[in-house]
Amino acid sequence: MTTFRQLSRNRDFTALWVGATASELGTRVSAFAMPLVTFAMTRSTFWAATAEAVQLGGMVLALLPAGVLADRWHRLRLMRLSLLAGLLLQGSVVAAGLLGALTMPHLLVVALVSGLASGMFGPSESSAIRTVVATEELPTALSQQQARQHVAGLLGGPVGGALLGVARWAPFLADALTYAAGWLLLGRVRADLSPEPRALGAGAGRPMRDLGDGIRYTWSRPFFRVLLIWSPLINLTVNALFFVALLRLVTAGFPAWQIGLVETAIGGCGILGALAAPRLIDRLPTGRLTVAVAWSFVPLSVPLALWNNPAVMALAASVGIFLNPAGNAGVGSYRMAVTPADLVGRVQSAMQFVSMVSMPLAPVLAGVLLAGFGGRDAVFALTALTALVALIPTLARSVRSIPRPAKWQQVEQVQRPLAGVP
């Protein structure tokens, strides 16, 4: 098992990780501020929610074409171009704020294009990691990536709130500075991140055909096929469950600082889970780990129905989130390890697109269940739905049979002919 300390000696990965971490922290700060600034300008919760939805929608829309570009173009240049676009966009908000000329259409355009730029970054980063990291190092590398996301989530809200107290444009200045830092740090990557030679062969350069190749490969793998069905459903039910629990705390009148501590506890436990993830991935069969993650929130959601209290939500959600980094990193590293190098960008973007496409529906599902059943019964209903969704990987032999990382290639040699992959 590769340790975090050993991976830190990989200078290209370290430069890539630190640069992406800086930009992600800034993105979380501005994403936290965007709906609040929008509400302050319009006094409308509709426009505040719209600004957030537009940014998420832009990111989802960019994912599939971004996968094609990641397999066809120079990935380092794509990532730096994405960061440069973010720098210019956030800088425009700062300039407009200083001049007193910030408008709602300006914010919506920035939200949309920022989402598009963020969506363009992800598949290129995944392909770059596959290039600069050895196969046996992938679980640790992706666990470190999970830690980055939880650190950014933990700090984004408090930092964004503090900067909003200074000026409306201050969070966007912080985001612009982190984009600049990320752009500079990625310039230290020395690995050749140009497209794989096979990706530039006959038939290349046809976007729809390129996209179809990635989707067909993903669907041809039994394990990936199950993930395509399971991941959007689990994201829908678990996010709806958290949203219901959060709304119950708000309507019960708990103070904002107590609710904020819930998010802090969840973020802290996510970081601990990311630190433990390489060891868990190394010791547990990847298939069984995936099934354990699928069921982890089912028993923990029962206390959320019985006790509407911040401490209960913090404990239940934190325990549930502990396994999540290991599950994500285990599945992600297996997928990257067995996918041909010239398809990594498209396969990663297809999986991420399908996984995220249901997330905007989570608040809608939560609201419908709350209105129809009330708080406690809404939680029980979502618990039952989460259990039904957990049966998908549990009953799939293609999931249960995936062994520990040391034996991944053996499984690939058996399954490749079955999937019809040359």
C-alpha positions in Angstrom: 0.0 0.0 0.0 1.3 3.4 -1.0 1.3 6.0 1.8 0.5 9.7 1.6 4.2 10.4 2.5 5.4 8.1 -0.3 3.0 9.8 -2.8 4.3 13.2 -1.8 7.6 12.4 -3.5 5.7 12.3 -6.8 6.4 16.0 -7.8 4.0 16.1 -10.7 1.1 14.7 -8.7 1.9 17.0 -5.8 1.9 20.1 -8.1 -1.3 18.9 -9.7 -3.0 18.2 -6.3 -1.9 21.4 -4.6 -3.0 23.5 -7.6 -6.4 21.8 -7.8 -6.8 22.1 -4.1 -6.2 25.9 -4.1 -8.7 26.4 -6.9 -11.3 24.1 -5.4 -11.1 26.0 -2.0 -11.7 29.3 -3.9 -14.6 27.8 -5.8 -16.3 26.6 -2.6 -15.9 30.1 -1.2 -17.5 31.8 -4.2 -20.1 29.1 -4.5 -21.1 29.8 -0.9 -21.3 33.5 -1.5 -23.0 33.5 -4.9 -26.6 32.7 -3.7 -26.2 35.1 -0.7 -25.0 37.9 -2.8 -27.8 37.3 -5.3 -30.4 37.3 -2.5 -28.9 40.6 -1.1 -29.2 42.2 -4.5 -32.7 40.9 -5.4 -34.3 39.9 -2.0 -35.6 36.9 -3.9 -35.0 33.3 -2.8 -35.9 32.2 -6.3 -33.0 34.1 -7.9 -30.7 33.0 -5.1 -31.5 29.3 -5.9 -31.4 30.0 -9.6 -27.8 31.3 -9.4 -26.7 28.1 -7.6 -28.6 25.9 -10.0 -27.2 27.6 -13.1 -23.6 27.0 -11.8 -24.3 23.3 -11.1 -26.1 23.0 -14.5 -23.1 24.5 -16.3 -20.8 22.0 -14.7 -23.0 19.0 -15.6 -23.5 20.2 -19.2 -19.7 20.5 -19.7 -18.8 17.0 -18.5 -19.4 14.9 -21.6 -17.7 17.2 -24.1 -14.9 17.7 -21.5 -14.3 13.9 -21.5 -13.8 14.0 -25.3 -11.4 17.0 -25.1 -9.4 15.3 -22.3 -8.7 12.3 -24.5 -8.0 14.4 -27.6 -6.2 17.5 -26.4 -3.2 18.3 -24.2 -4.7 17.9 -20.7 -2.4 20.3 -18.9 -3.3 23.1 -21.3 -7.0 22.3 -20.9 -6.7 22.5 -17.1 -4.8 25.7 -17.1 -7.2 27.2 -19.7 -10.1 26.3 -17.3 -8.3 28.0 -14.4 -7.5 31.1 -16.5 -11.2 31.3 -17.5 -12.1 31.1 -13.8 -9.6 33.9 -12.9 -11.0 36.2 -15.5 -14.7 35.5 -14.6 -14.2 36.0 -10.9 -12.0 39.1 -11.6 -14.9 40.6 -13.6 -17.2 40.3 -10.5 -14.6 42.0 -8.4 -14.1 44.8 -10.9 -17.9 45.3 -11.2 -18.3 45.3 -7.4 -15.6 47.9 -6.9 -17.2 50.1 -9.6 -20.7 49.7 -8.2 -21.8 48.1 -11.5 -22.6 44.5 -10.4 -25.8 43.3 -11.9 -27.9 40.1 -11.8 -27.4 39.1 -15.4 -23.6 39.5 -14.9 -23.7 37.2 -11.9 -25.8 34.6 -13.8 -23.4 34.6 -16.7 -20.4 34.2 -14.3 -22.2 31.3 -12.5 -22.9 29.5 -15.8 -19.5 29.9 -17.4 -17.7 29.2 -14.1 -19.7 25.9 -14.0 -18.7 25.1 -17.5 -15.0 25.8 -16.7 -15.2 23.6 -13.6 -16.8 20.8 -15.6 -14.0 21.1 -18.2 -11.3 20.7 -15.5 -12.4 17.4 -14.0 -12.0 14.8 -16.8 -8.6 16.3 -17.7 -7.5 16.0 -14.1 -8.5 12.4 -14.0 -6.6 11.6 -17.2 -3.6 13.5 -15.9 -3.6 11.5 -12.6 -3.7 8.2 -14.6 -0.6 9.4 -16.4 1.5 10.8 -13.5 0.6 8.1 -10.9 1.4 4.4 -11.0 -1.5 1.9 -10.9 -0.7 0.8 -7.4 -0.7 4.4 -6.2 -4.2 5.2 -7.6 -6.1 4.4 -4.4 -3.9 6.7 -2.3 -4.0 9.4 -5.0 -7.8 9.4 -5.2 -8.1 9.2 -1.4 -6.0 12.4 -1.2 -8.3 13.9 -3.8 -11.3 13.0 -1.6 -9.6 14.7 1.4 -9.2 17.8 -0.7 -12.9 18.0 -1.4 -13.8 17.6 2.3 -11.2 20.2 3.4 -12.6 22.6 0.8 -16.1 21.9 2.0 -15.1 22.4 5.6 -13.5 25.7 5.0 -15.5 27.1 2.1 -18.5 28.2 4.1 -16.8 29.9 7.1 -14.2 31.7 4.9 -16.9 32.8 2.4 -19.1 34.1 5.3 -16.2 36.0 6.8 -15.2 37.6 3.5 -18.8 38.6 2.8 -18.7 40.6 6.0 -15.9 42.6 4.4 -17.5 43.3 1.0 -19.8 41.5 -1.5 -17.0 41.1 -4.0 -14.4 39.8 -1.4 -15.2 36.1 -1.8 -14.8 36.4 -5.6 -11.5 38.1 -5.2 -10.4 35.1 -3.0 -11.6 32.8 -5.8 -9.7 34.7 -8.4 -6.5 34.6 -6.4 -6.8 30.8 -5.9 -7.4 30.3 -9.6 -4.2 32.3 -10.3 -2.3 30.2 -7.7 -3.6 27.0 -9.3 -2.6 28.1 -12.8 0.9 28.8 -11.5 1.2 25.6 -9.7 0.1 23.5 -12.6 2.8 25.1 -14.6 5.3 23.1 -12.4 4.0 19.8 -13.8 6.7 18.3 -16.1 5.0 15.1 -17.2 3.9 14.8 -20.8 0.1 15.2 -20.7 -0.5 15.2 -24.4 -3.1 12.8 -25.8 -2.4 9.1 -25.9 -1.1 8.0 -29.4 -4.0 5.6 -29.7 -6.4 8.4 -29.2 -5.1 10.2 -32.2 -5.5 7.2 -34.6 -8.0 6.6 -37.3 -11.4 7.9 -36.6 -10.3 10.5 -34.1 -11.6 14.0 -34.4 -15.3 13.1 -34.7 -16.8 14.4 -31.4 -20.1 12.4 -31.4 -18.3 9.2 -32.4 -15.6 9.9 -29.7 -18.3 10.4 -27.1 -20.1 7.3 -28.2 -16.9 5.2 -27.9 -16.6 6.3 -24.2 -20.3 5.6 -23.5 -20.2 2.2 -25.2 -17.1 1.1 -23.3 -18.6 2.2 -20.0 -21.9 0.2 -20.7 -19.9 -2.8 -21.9 -18.4 -3.4 -18.5 -20.8 -5.2 -16.1 -19.4 -3.4 -13.0 -19.6 0.1 -14.7 -23.1 -0.7 -15.9 -24.3 -1.3 -12.4 -22.7 2.0 -11.3 -24.5 3.9 -14.0 -27.8 2.8 -12.5 -26.9 2.9 -8.8 -24.9 6.1 -8.5 -27.5 8.6 -9.6 -30.1 6.9 -7.4 -28.0 6.8 -4.3 -27.0 10.5 -4.8 -30.7 11.3 -5.1 -31.9 9.5 -2.0 -29.0 10.4 0.3 -28.9 14.1 -0.6 -32.7 14.2 -0.2 -32.3 12.6 3.2 -29.7 15.2 4.3 -31.9 18.0 2.9 -34.9 16.8 4.9 -32.9 16.5 8.1 -31.5 20.0 7.6 -34.9 21.5 6.9 -36.3 19.9 10.0 -33.6 21.5 12.1 -34.3 24.9 10.5 -38.1 24.7 11.0 -37.6 23.5 14.6 -35.8 26.8 15.3 -32.3 25.6 16.1 -29.8 28.5 15.9 -27.7 28.8 12.7 -24.4 28.2 14.6 -25.6 24.8 15.8 -26.6 23.8 12.3 -23.3 25.1 11.0 -21.5 22.8 13.5 -23.3 19.9 11.9 -21.5 20.7 8.6 -18.3 21.1 10.4 -18.6 17.7 12.0 -19.4 16.1 8.7 -16.5 17.7 7.0 -14.1 16.7 9.7 -15.2 13.1 9.7 -14.9 13.1 5.9 -11.3 14.2 6.2 -10.6 11.4 8.7 -12.3 8.9 6.3 -10.1 10.1 3.5 -7.0 9.6 5.6 -8.1 6.0 6.4 -9.3 5.3 2.9 -6.0 3.8 1.4 -5.8 1.3 4.2 -9.4 0.3 3.9 -9.1 0.0 0.1 -6.0 -2.1 0.5 -7.5 -4.5 3.0 -11.1 -4.9 1.9 -12.3 -6.3 -1.5 -13.5 -3.3 -3.6 -16.8 -4.9 -4.3 -17.6 -5.5 -0.6 -16.5 -2.0 0.3 -18.9 -0.7 -2.4 -21.8 -2.7 -0.9 -20.9 -1.5 2.6 -21.0 2.1 1.5 -24.4 1.5 -0.2 -25.9 0.3 3.1 -24.0 2.7 5.5 -26.7 5.4 5.6 -29.6 3.1 6.1 -29.3 2.3 9.9 -27.9 5.7 10.6 -30.9 7.5 9.1 -33.3 5.9 11.7 -32.1 8.2 14.6 -32.6 11.2 12.3 -36.3 10.2 12.2 -36.7 9.6 15.9 -34.7 12.6 17.2 -34.7 16.0 15.5 -31.5 17.4 17.0 -28.3 18.9 15.6 -26.1 16.6 17.7 -28.0 13.5 16.4 -27.6 14.6 12.8 -24.0 15.5 13.3 -23.2 12.0 14.8 -25.3 10.0 12.3 -24.1 11.9 9.2 -20.5 11.9 10.3 -20.4 8.1 10.9 -22.1 7.6 7.6 -19.7 9.8 5.7 -16.6 8.1 7.1 -16.7 5.2 4.5 -17.7 7.5 1.6 -14.1 8.6 0.7 -12.9 5.0 0.6 -15.9 3.9 -1.5 -15.4 6.8 -4.0 -11.6 6.3 -4.2 -11.8 2.5 -4.4 -14.4 2.6 -7.2 -12.6 5.5 -9.0 -9.2 3.9 -8.8 -10.5 0.5 -10.1 -12.2 2.3 -13.0 -9.1 4.2 -13.9 -6.8 1.1 -13.5 -8.8 -1.0 -15.9 -9.9 1.6 -18.5 -7.6 2.0 -21.5 -5.6 5.2 -21.2 -7.1 6.8 -24.3 -10.6 6.4 -22.9 -10.1 7.6 -19.3 -11.4 11.1 -19.9 -14.6 10.0 -21.6 -15.3 7.2 -19.2 -14.7 9.4 -16.1 -16.9 12.2 -17.6 -19.7 9.8 -18.5 -19.8 8.3 -15.0 -19.6 11.7 -13.3 -22.3 13.1 -15.6 -24.7 10.3 -14.8 -23.9 10.4 -11.1 -24.6 14.1 -10.8 -27.5 14.5 -13.1 -30.0 13.5 -10.4 -28.6 15.8 -7.7 -30.8 18.9 -8.6 -33.8 16.7 -8.0 -32.9 15.9 -4.4 -34.4 19.2 -2.9 -37.5 18.6 -5.0 -37.9 15.0 -3.6 -37.3 16.2 -0.1 -39.8 19.0 -0.4 -42.5 16.7 -1.8 -42.0 14.1 1.0 -41.9 16.7 3.7 -45.2 18.3 2.4 -46.9 14.9 2.0 -45.7 13.0 5.1 -44.2 15.3 7.6 -40.6 15.3 8.9 -40.4 11.9 10.7 -42.2 9.9 8.0 -40.3 11.7 5.2 -37.1 10.4 6.8 -38.5 6.9 7.1 -39.6 7.0 3.5 -36.2 8.1 2.3 -34.6 5.4 4.5 -36.7 2.8 2.7 -35.8 4.2 -0.7 -32.1 4.2 0.2 -32.4 0.5 1.3 -34.0 -0.4 -2.0 -31.3 1.4 -4.0 -28.6 -0.4 -1.9 -30.0 -3.7 -3.2 -28.7 -2.8 -6.7 -25.0 -3.3 -6.0 -25.7 -5.9 -3.3 -27.4 -8.2 -5.8 -25.0 -7.6 -8.6 -22.3 -10.4 -8.8 -20.2 -8.0 -11.0 -19.9 -5.7 -8.0 -19.5 -8.3 -5.3 -16.7 -10.2 -7.2 -14.3 -7.2 -7.5 -11.3 -8.1 -5.3 -8.7 -6.0 -3.5 -6.4 -3.8 -5.7 -3.6 -6.4 -5.8 -5.9 -8.7 -7.9 -7.7 -6.1 -10.1 -5.8 -7.0 -13.2 -6.7 -10.7 -12.8 -10.4 -9.8 -12.9 -9.7 -7.6 -15.9 -8.1 -10.4 -17.9 -11.2 -12.5 -17.3 -13.8 -9.9 -18.0 -12.2 -8.2 -21.0 -13.2 -10.9 -23.5 -16.7 -11.1 -22.0 -17.2 -7.4 -22.6 -16.0 -7.7 -26.2 -13.2 -5.2 -25.7 -10.2 -5.6 -28.0 
